[in-house]
């Protein structure tokens, strides 16, 4: 700091008086933010966030003449972030109806699960292990190969054969028993 600046009374610690800036420029910054976010409440939040950021980092603006420019940039950036959050929120759609399943749906699902479990029990042990690790534990082929100490090729072929066998086993209770191979 030069002797001339010290003689004028400009100190780095109190070079920017946030209270004065707030009183003088809050309304113009809110108007700017309203044009960017189209909502007065959000605009006020954006401006408040900009002033809060400046208060947290008083050394961010050493030159008081640049404080307003810093706040404008902060308002624009915060408004952009608010718009991105809005776009994301508007684009979100719940996966499906979140109402609880009806008793009938629960019964059907329970019966289907029971049938799958019974069909799995009829598979060869290695086929059952591969399918359970793949579809219930969500392991990759490499992870299954390491777990069962077999090659990835064996995992692929076993999974393929197991799915065909599972499909046949699922159809077996419904069949008349005439279709045996």
Secondary structure by P-SEA (a helix, b strand, c coil): ccaaaaaacccccccccaaaaaaccaaaaaaaaaaacccaaaaaaaaaaaaaaaaacccccccccaaaaaaaaaaaaaaaaaaaaaaaaaacccccccccccaaaaaaaaaaaaaaaaaaaaccaaaaaaaaacccccccaaaaaaaacccaaaaaaaaaaaaaaaaaaaacccccccccc
